[in-house]
Amino acid sequence: MMLNRLAAGVDDLVIKAKVLASSDVGYILTEDTLHLFSAHEIDLWEAALDRRLDDLQ
């Protein structure tokens, strides 16, 4: 998958985790776009990000 290849080339673990989490949920959440997502979508994003960060550490 394209996002997995992109993540492989990233050294910063937080950015890598965000790229991989976006692959899991189908979107990327930022402070600028936070207001566009439901509480449920935010929870899904945060869980995916936490899971990916744990996997990388």
Backbone bond lengths (Angstrom), bond angles and torsions (degrees), N, CA, C in turn:
res aa  C-N    CA-C-N  psi(-1)  N-CA   C-N-CA  omega(-1)  CA-C   N-CA-C  phi
1 M - - - 1.452 - - 1.526 109.44 -
2 M 1.286 116.81 146.43 1.450 122.29 -175.41 1.531 112.36 -61.04
3 L 1.326 118.45 -42.21 1.462 120.44 -178.76 1.525 111.61 -65.90
4 N 1.314 117.61 -33.90 1.465 120.35 177.39 1.525 110.75 -66.08
5 R 1.330 117.08 -39.35 1.474 120.92 176.77 1.525 110.21 -65.93
6 L 1.331 116.47 -40.52 1.456 120.50 178.22 1.523 109.93 -62.31
7 A 1.327 116.83 -47.08 1.464 121.08 -179.40 1.521 111.79 -61.27
8 A 1.313 116.98 -34.37 1.468 120.75 -179.53 1.525 111.61 -62.23
9 G 1.318 117.44 -26.96 1.451 121.01 -178.78 1.514 114.48 -92.77
10 V 1.327 117.66 5.88 1.466 121.80 -177.04 1.521 109.47 -103.61
11 D 1.321 116.91 131.25 1.461 121.43 179.47 1.531 112.83 -87.72
12 D 1.317 117.75 -33.95 1.471 122.42 -178.38 1.530 109.35 -70.30
13 L 1.346 116.82 119.22 1.462 120.71 -175.51 1.520 113.36 -63.87
14 V 1.326 118.20 -35.17 1.470 120.50 -179.50 1.528 110.04 -68.43
15 I 1.306 117.05 -44.43 1.464 120.30 178.73 1.523 109.98 -65.40
16 K 1.320 116.72 -42.55 1.464 120.74 177.68 1.530 110.03 -58.97
17 A 1.334 117.58 -44.53 1.462 121.80 179.58 1.528 110.92 -63.62
18 K 1.327 117.67 -38.66 1.464 120.64 178.80 1.519 111.05 -65.45
19 V 1.319 117.01 -41.26 1.467 120.29 177.92 1.519 110.39 -62.79
20 L 1.327 116.82 -45.33 1.461 120.73 -179.62 1.530 111.55 -68.21
21 A 1.333 117.66 -38.15 1.464 121.02 177.35 1.523 110.44 -64.11
22 S 1.321 117.14 -37.74 1.462 119.64 177.99 1.520 110.73 -64.36
23 S 1.317 116.40 -32.16 1.457 120.96 175.12 1.530 110.76 -65.39
24 D 1.319 116.60 -35.80 1.468 121.45 -179.57 1.520 112.95 -70.93
25 V 1.331 116.78 -43.90 1.472 119.82 -172.66 1.525 114.05 -101.75
26 G 1.332 117.82 -17.02 1.456 120.11 177.09 1.519 115.11 92.67
27 Y 1.320 117.30 6.42 1.467 121.21 177.26 1.518 107.97 -154.93
28 I 1.343 115.17 163.53 1.456 120.13 174.80 1.509 107.76 -119.86
29 L 1.296 115.57 134.10 1.453 121.46 -176.42 1.528 108.86 -105.19
30 T 1.321 116.70 131.86 1.463 121.81 176.63 1.521 108.23 -128.86
31 E 1.310 116.70 169.05 1.461 120.13 176.89 1.531 111.01 -59.41
32 D 1.320 116.48 -35.18 1.465 120.81 -178.90 1.523 112.92 -72.13
33 T 1.327 117.46 -24.94 1.472 120.11 -177.40 1.524 112.95 -108.45
34 L 1.316 117.28 0.65 1.461 121.83 -176.69 1.529 112.68 -52.37
35 H 1.309 117.00 -40.03 1.468 121.19 -177.02 1.534 113.03 -68.06
36 L 1.309 117.98 -12.35 1.466 121.86 -178.88 1.524 113.12 -86.89
37 F 1.330 117.47 -8.14 1.460 121.71 -173.76 1.521 111.68 -112.15
38 S 1.327 114.79 149.88 1.468 120.58 177.12 1.532 109.20 -76.58
39 A 1.318 115.56 165.72 1.465 120.82 177.60 1.526 110.13 -59.64
40 H 1.312 116.62 -38.31 1.465 121.04 179.49 1.534 110.62 -64.37
41 E 1.319 117.52 -43.72 1.466 121.14 178.90 1.528 110.97 -64.63
42 I 1.308 116.35 -37.96 1.471 120.46 177.71 1.528 109.90 -65.09
43 D 1.322 116.70 -42.87 1.468 120.50 177.37 1.522 111.18 -60.83
44 L 1.340 116.94 -42.92 1.466 120.72 178.30 1.527 111.04 -61.72
45 W 1.334 115.83 -44.60 1.460 120.78 179.41 1.526 110.59 -60.79
46 E 1.326 117.07 -48.55 1.460 120.70 -177.58 1.528 111.61 -63.58
47 A 1.327 117.24 -38.04 1.464 120.59 178.09 1.530 110.53 -66.27
48 A 1.326 116.89 -42.87 1.465 121.01 178.86 1.521 110.34 -64.82
49 L 1.315 117.29 -41.97 1.465 121.21 179.72 1.527 110.50 -65.05
50 D 1.324 117.47 -45.43 1.466 120.91 177.94 1.529 111.26 -60.13
51 R 1.323 116.43 -43.33 1.461 121.55 -179.69 1.536 110.20 -62.13
52 R 1.325 116.49 -45.06 1.464 120.32 -178.85 1.527 111.00 -67.93
53 L 1.341 117.69 -39.20 1.467 119.96 177.26 1.524 110.60 -62.86
54 D 1.327 116.66 -41.98 1.463 120.36 177.72 1.523 110.93 -61.09
55 D 1.336 116.03 -42.19 1.466 120.94 -179.30 1.529 111.87 -63.43
56 L 1.327 116.67 -32.81 1.465 120.82 -175.59 1.516 113.16 -83.98
57 Q 1.318 117.06 -16.11 1.474 119.21 -176.51 1.500 112.70 -97.88
